[in-house]
Amino acid sequence: MQSVIETLNKIFMTSFEKSGYDRELGRVTVSNRPDLCQFQVNGAMGGAKLYKKAPLIIANEVVSNIDNNDVIQSINVVAPGFININVKDDFLHSYLHGMLTSQDYGFEKTETPQTIVLDYGGPNIAKPLHVGHLRSAVIGEALKRLNRFYGNKVIGDAHLGDWGLQMGLIIHELKVRQPLLCYFDENYTGDYPETAPFTLQDLEEIYPFASQKSKEDEAYLEEARTATQELQDGRAGYRALLRHITNTSLQDLKKNYARLDVDFDLWYGESDAQPYIPQMVEKMKQDGHAYLSEGALVVDVKEETDTAPIPPCIILKSNGSAIYETTDLATLVQREQDFKPNRVLYVVDKRQSLHFERVFRCAKKTNIIPQDTELTFLGFGTVNGSDGKPFKTRSGGTMKLSELLDTVEAKVSIKDSNSMSAEELKELSQIIALSAIKYGDLQNPCESNYIFDIDKFASFEGNTGPYILYTMVRIKSILSKITLNVDTTNNPFVEFTCDTERDLALTLTKFNHIIKETVKKDAPSILCQYIYEISNKFNAFYHDKKILAESDEKILSSLVSLITLTLNILNTSINLLGFKAPEKM
Ligand code: ARG
């Protein structure tokens, strides 16, 4: 379905053109003075400068040239040249009926679908997920679902960090502890064991231990570096260990992501890009882009317009080993071969923006991907504690993601209820906690930092996830008390019973437009703002109209249709944002 704004655009743009002005001036916006009107056109002010004419004259001309239509109820021209618009209730009724009876509430999938590789999550093998990984998972998952709803093809890749020094540290520490394992015997030619020589608990202890030791012991660090290098060069025992480390760690990662209701199509790691490195490097050398600088192989990526110095992109270190830049570049080669994406979208901490700027420039300069592949870095801000500093545990340590989930679940848990079993209560607290965490995150523009305020996020009042769920459950409860069956073959909507009902209806009609804006701007916060608005409008209407007391069947059918649509739109929206609602609470 055409959105209401699009319908109005057509009317006003045509009229601007008919009056001899640029059609673009006729664009309609949602009114920022809902007390005065529902929509407005402000193009007469812009036109005044272009055509050297009073805006009021332009506005009046445009209004007098509007074609007959079934949409507009009233138009008011107000000084200095605003055009204020209200639409007909009948138009809203038939629009709502259209929404109620069409697939996806009238949202039509894009006619020009893109293939998007979405790089999010970014967990590191052998290190537990912590609060720093939350935003990438939450924002990325929402963008994946939103883009799919929009009609794009999305491939979500976790891009595991499995290729850096942390692997060398673990391997070296294992060697110190168990030097006789076959993985360390260079003459070993047999098959390596199926099961790992360590558990997840071991791994969680080994990495921080080795990491700490490498900071105090230069020789130890050197050994870990050598192990990293040997792993990257393909030493069989080390590759076998990497597989064990990855498998063990993945079990835990998957469990944590499942709790967040986040899922990836690919669990590729940096190491999977390894086979693409030699050829990529060769091409960069042959084309004359890569050259040796202080022993390292680099590509210049600075541009004349830079206001700050941009260091060259390092392709290989002087010892020949690959670094973070190398794997990201080779991963682009891999993605091009596998998917030919129109766009690669990275959801990563904004502190990595320079890294991505260099990688993007290098990829385009060296033509390892087509020039028209869109590379987007969606850098997100930090999750802070109430002191404004990165969120920590009470004792000042990094908060593990699982601990964070436990804490919020405990916070929202309802202890006793006569109508629910212990199991149901547990599930309920998981659902509410997820809404609190995800909505608390997504309501902020991605690039902003925010304060993780558990009390605020978990509250059932205010701009929170639980408030949205509470509203939905309220609607479910009303609907469960009404036995009437509404036949939607004919338009069930009749005259609005109060202004707040019209307000709610008008808000629902924006769904189409909001989804487009959210996807175009990679901004789930737009959809959050929208569902908050719907919830507020619904609750205001609920306060004004005693739905259950309505005895006129026609009116009741109309009310039921409206709140059903409200519930469905909220439900679809929260699913797109990555959480769900309970039946009761
Ligand atoms: N593992 C990285 C980190 O923890 C994030 C990976 C982001 N994605 C990428 N393609 N570099 O910082």
Boltz pocket constraint, residues with backbone or C-beta under 6 A from the ligand:
constraints:
  - pocket:
      binder: B
      contacts: [[A, 119], [A, 121], [A, 122], [A, 123], [A, 124], [A, 158], [A, 159], [A, 160], [A, 161], [A, 328], [A, 346], [A, 347], [A, 348]]
      max_distance: 6.0
